[in-house]
Amino acid sequence: MGQDRLSMGEIRKDAVQETVQSVAMTIGEVTTIVTTAVKDVADAIGGLATDVFEIREGVRRARERAEATMD
């Protein structure tokens, strides 16, 4: 049983290693969350822009039809 104990240096090394691994995992998780959020926002803005273009085109066609019937 004598030499199965960890030295203080090994305990510190293990603690630092666990801390670095935990920080790395957390950074990875947060990065994934932020990346997904940016993608979702870009998709929403793109959808809004498409709607605006379609509405503008519809208004233009309606105006042309109204002007044509007035002549």
C-alpha positions as CSV (number, residue, x, y, z in Angstrom):
1,M,0.0,0.0,0.0
2,G,2.9,2.3,0.6
3,Q,3.5,4.2,-2.7
4,D,-0.1,4.3,-4.0
5,R,-0.7,7.9,-2.8
6,L,-0.5,10.8,-5.2
7,S,2.0,13.6,-4.6
8,M,0.8,17.2,-4.2
9,G,2.3,17.9,-7.7
10,E,0.2,15.2,-9.3
11,I,-2.9,16.4,-7.5
12,R,-2.3,20.0,-8.7
13,K,-1.6,18.8,-12.2
14,D,-4.9,16.8,-12.2
15,A,-6.8,19.7,-10.9
16,V,-5.4,22.1,-13.6
17,Q,-6.1,19.5,-16.3
18,E,-9.7,19.0,-15.2
19,T,-10.2,22.8,-15.0
20,V,-8.8,23.3,-18.5
21,Q,-10.9,20.5,-19.9
22,S,-14.0,22.0,-18.3
23,V,-13.3,25.5,-19.6
24,A,-12.7,24.1,-23.1
25,M,-16.0,22.2,-23.0
26,T,-17.9,25.3,-21.8
27,I,-16.3,27.5,-24.5
28,G,-17.3,24.9,-27.1
29,E,-20.9,24.8,-25.8
30,V,-21.2,28.6,-25.7
31,T,-19.7,28.9,-29.2
32,T,-22.3,26.4,-30.6
33,I,-25.1,28.4,-28.9
34,V,-23.9,31.7,-30.3
35,T,-23.3,30.3,-33.8
36,T,-26.8,28.8,-33.9
37,A,-28.3,32.1,-32.7
38,V,-26.5,34.1,-35.4
39,K,-27.7,31.6,-38.0
40,D,-31.3,31.8,-36.8
41,V,-31.2,35.6,-36.8
42,A,-29.7,35.7,-40.3
43,D,-32.5,33.3,-41.5
44,A,-35.2,35.5,-39.9
45,I,-33.8,38.6,-41.5
46,G,-33.5,36.9,-44.8
47,G,-37.2,35.8,-44.6
48,L,-38.3,39.3,-43.8
49,A,-36.3,40.7,-46.7
50,T,-38.0,38.2,-49.0
51,D,-41.4,39.2,-47.7
52,V,-40.6,42.9,-48.2
53,F,-39.5,42.3,-51.8
54,E,-42.7,40.3,-52.5
55,I,-44.9,42.9,-51.0
56,R,-43.2,45.7,-52.9
57,E,-43.6,43.7,-56.2
58,G,-47.3,43.1,-55.4
59,V,-47.8,46.8,-54.8
60,R,-46.1,47.7,-58.1
61,R,-48.3,45.3,-60.1
62,A,-51.4,46.5,-58.3
63,R,-50.5,50.1,-59.1
64,E,-49.8,49.2,-62.8
65,R,-53.2,47.5,-63.0
66,A,-55.0,50.4,-61.4
67,E,-53.3,52.9,-63.7
68,A,-54.2,50.7,-66.8
69,T,-57.9,50.6,-65.8
70,M,-57.9,54.4,-65.4
71,D,-56.8,55.1,-68.9
